[in-house]
Amino acid sequence: METATLIKVNGREVTPGTELKIQGERGRFRFMKLVRNNGVEWIDVWGGPSGREQTRSFRPERVARVHYKNKTDKNILAERRAA
């Protein structure tokens, strides 16, 4: 099993913490890692509807959008601490 922390989606580089919209799912998800195992790829993410966040896995093709601005609470807090 191989993992990576950098992928390219819709022409944008996605690193851990980048927020994504997943096709057919409610809420925003934060990218954690890309996993490859026996020729199968998936991404591990954290998020979902507000108040019901959880770790999920999706095929990379299901990423509908890479968000420019972070809006989840933990990402906003991390940005404020870094500033």
C-alpha positions as CSV (number, residue, x, y, z in Angstrom):
1,M,0.0,0.0,0.0
2,E,1.4,3.4,-1.0
3,T,0.2,6.8,0.3
4,A,0.8,10.4,-1.0
5,T,0.0,13.7,0.5
6,L,-0.1,15.7,-2.7
7,I,-2.5,15.2,-5.7
8,K,-3.6,17.3,-8.6
9,V,-7.4,17.7,-9.1
10,N,-8.9,20.0,-11.8
11,G,-5.5,21.5,-12.4
12,R,-5.0,22.5,-8.7
13,E,-2.6,21.0,-6.3
14,V,-4.3,19.5,-3.3
15,T,-2.4,19.2,0.0
16,P,-3.6,18.0,3.5
17,G,-6.2,20.4,4.8
18,T,-7.4,21.6,1.4
19,E,-11.2,21.6,1.3
20,L,-13.1,19.6,-1.3
21,K,-16.6,19.2,-2.5
22,I,-17.5,15.5,-3.2
23,Q,-20.1,14.7,-5.9
24,G,-23.3,13.4,-4.3
25,E,-22.3,14.2,-0.7
26,R,-23.3,17.0,1.6
27,G,-20.8,19.3,3.3
28,R,-17.1,20.1,2.8
29,F,-14.3,17.6,3.2
30,R,-10.7,18.2,4.1
31,F,-8.1,16.2,2.2
32,M,-5.9,13.9,4.3
33,K,-4.1,11.5,1.8
34,L,-4.2,9.6,-1.4
35,V,-3.9,5.8,-1.0
36,R,-2.9,3.3,-3.8
37,N,-3.3,-0.4,-3.2
38,N,-3.1,-3.1,-5.9
39,G,-3.9,-0.6,-8.7
40,V,-6.9,0.9,-6.9
41,E,-6.8,4.6,-5.8
42,W,-8.9,6.4,-3.2
43,I,-8.6,9.6,-1.1
44,D,-9.1,9.8,2.6
45,V,-10.9,12.9,3.8
46,W,-12.4,14.3,7.0
47,G,-15.7,16.2,7.0
48,G,-19.3,16.1,5.9
49,P,-22.4,17.9,7.2
50,S,-21.8,20.3,10.1
51,G,-22.0,18.5,13.4
52,R,-21.7,15.1,11.9
53,E,-18.1,15.1,10.5
54,Q,-16.3,11.8,10.1
55,T,-13.5,10.1,8.2
56,R,-14.5,9.0,4.7
57,S,-12.9,7.5,1.6
58,F,-13.8,8.3,-2.0
59,R,-12.5,7.7,-5.5
60,P,-10.6,10.7,-6.8
61,E,-13.0,11.0,-9.7
62,R,-15.8,12.1,-7.3
63,V,-14.1,15.4,-6.4
64,A,-16.3,18.0,-7.9
65,R,-14.5,21.1,-6.6
66,V,-11.4,22.2,-4.9
67,H,-12.3,25.2,-2.7
68,Y,-10.1,28.3,-2.7
69,K,-11.2,29.5,0.8
70,N,-11.3,27.3,3.8
71,K,-14.6,27.4,5.8
72,T,-14.5,24.5,8.2
73,D,-13.8,25.5,11.8
74,K,-10.5,23.7,12.3
75,N,-9.0,25.1,9.1
76,I,-10.1,28.6,10.0
77,L,-8.6,28.2,13.5
78,A,-5.3,26.9,12.0
79,E,-5.1,29.8,9.6
80,R,-5.6,32.3,12.4
81,R,-2.9,30.7,14.5
82,A,-0.4,30.8,11.6
83,A,-1.0,34.5,11.0
